[in-house]
Each structure stands twice: as C-alpha cells, then as structure tokens.
Amino acid sequence: MFDILGEVIREWAARNPLPEDELGGVDDLADEMESFSERRAEATRRLLEE
C-alpha cells in the first residue's frame, strides 16, 4: 500500500512543487509515511499476538 501512496504523493508533488523556502520535501514526507506504516504494522502484529 505504501508504494502506491508514495507514488501518488510524488506524482502530485511533480505537478505542485513546494516553495523554495518550504522545509522538508516530498521525499521526507514519503519517508515519514513509510516509517508510520511500519510502526503501525508492528503494533498491529503485537496486538494480534496477545
């Protein structure tokens, strides 16, 4: 799922570039989303194990 979402975000960003003074970027956002997805999957797995 993340691969598709990351791709969609990058496509959107190509059409809607951030201002030069904007902190971070699309790659940072995609990395954050991937990290969040991994943490959510780990938490779900732990809950299912209990």
VOFITOR-738614 format. One line per 10 residues: their letters; for each residue y negated, z, x negated of N, C-alpha, C, O. Coordinates in steps of 0.2 Angstrom, whole numbers, plus 5000, padded with zeros to 4 digits. Example, Ala and Ser with C-alpha at 12.3 -4.5 7.8 and 13.67 -1.06 7.14 Angstrom:
as = 5028,5039,4934,5022,5039,4938,5016,5039,4934,5017,5042,4929  5011,5035,4936,5005,5036,4932,5000,5039,4936,4994,5040,4933
//
This chain:
mfdilgevir = 5006,5000,4996,5000,5000,5000,4994,5000,4996,4989,4996,4997  4994,5004,4990,4988,5004,4986,4986,4998,4983,4980,4996,4983  4991,4994,4981,4990,4987,4978,4986,4983,4983,4981,4980,4980  4987,4983,4989,4984,4979,4994,4977,4981,4995,4972,4978,4995  4976,4988,4996,4970,4991,4997,4965,4990,4991,4959,4988,4991  4968,4991,4985,4964,4990,4979,4962,4982,4978,4956,4981,4976  4966,4978,4980,4964,4971,4980,4959,4969,4985,4954,4966,4983  4959,4972,4991,4954,4971,4996,4947,4974,4994,4942,4971,4995  4947,4980,4991,4941,4983,4988,4938,4978,4983,4932,4977,4983  4942,4976,4978,4940,4971,4973,4937,4965,4976,4932,4962,4973
ewaarnplpe = 4940,4962,4981,4938,4956,4984,4931,4957,4987,4926,4953,4987  4930,4963,4991,4924,4965,4994,4919,4966,4989,4913,4963,4990  4920,4969,4983,4915,4970,4978,4913,4964,4975,4907,4963,4973  4917,4959,4974,4915,4952,4972,4910,4949,4976,4905,4946,4974  4910,4950,4983,4905,4947,4987,4899,4952,4988,4894,4950,4990  4900,4958,4986,4895,4963,4987,4894,4967,4981,4896,4973,4981  4891,4964,4976,4890,4968,4969,4886,4974,4970,4881,4974,4974  4887,4979,4966,4884,4985,4966,4877,4984,4962,4877,4980,4958  4872,4988,4964,4866,4988,4960,4867,4990,4953,4872,4994,4951  4863,4987,4948,4864,4989,4941,4864,4996,4939,4867,4999,4935
delggvddla = 4860,5000,4943,4859,5007,4942,4864,5012,4945,4864,5018,4945  4869,5009,4949,4874,5012,4953,4879,5015,4948,4882,5011,4943  4881,5022,4948,4886,5025,4944,4893,5023,4946,4894,5021,4952  4897,5022,4941,4904,5020,4943,4905,5013,4944,4900,5009,4942  4910,5011,4948,4911,5005,4950,4917,5004,4954,4920,5009,4955  4919,4998,4955,4925,4996,4959,4931,4999,4956,4935,5002,4959  4931,4998,4949,4937,5000,4946,4938,5007,4946,4944,5010,4947  4933,5011,4945,4933,5018,4946,4935,5020,4953,4939,5025,4954  4933,5017,4958,4935,5019,4965,4942,5017,4966,4946,5021,4969  4944,5011,4963,4951,5010,4964,4956,5015,4961,4961,5017,4963
demesfserr = 4954,5017,4955,4957,5022,4951,4958,5028,4955,4963,5032,4955  4952,5031,4958,4952,5037,4962,4957,5036,4968,4960,5041,4969  4957,5030,4971,4961,5030,4977,4968,5030,4975,4973,5033,4978  4970,5027,4969,4977,5027,4967,4979,5034,4965,4985,5036,4967  4975,5038,4962,4976,5045,4960,4977,5049,4966,4982,5053,4967  4973,5048,4971,4973,5051,4978,4980,5050,4981,4983,5054,4983  4982,5043,4981,4988,5041,4984,4994,5044,4981,4999,5046,4984  4994,5045,4974,4999,5048,4970,5000,5055,4972,5005,5058,4973  4994,5059,4972,4994,5066,4974,4997,5067,4981,5000,5072,4982  4995,5063,4986,4997,5063,4992,5004,5062,4993,5008,5066,4997
aeatrrllee = 5007,5057,4989,5014,5056,4990,5018,5062,4987,5023,5064,4989  5015,5065,4981,5019,5070,4978,5019,5076,4983,5024,5080,4984  5013,5078,4986,5013,5083,4991,5017,5082,4997,5021,5087,4999  5018,5076,4999,5022,5074,5005,5030,5076,5003,5034,5078,5006  5031,5073,4997,5038,5074,4994,5040,5082,4994,5045,5084,4996  5035,5086,4991,5037,5093,4991,5037,5096,4998,5042,5100,4998  5033,5094,5002,5034,5097,5009,5041,5095,5012,5044,5099,5016  5043,5089,5011,5050,5087,5014,5055,5090,5010,5061,5091,5013  5054,5092,5004,5060,5096,5001,5060,5103,5003,5066,5106,5003  5055,5106,5006,5055,5113,5008,5059,5114,5015,5059,5119,5017
//
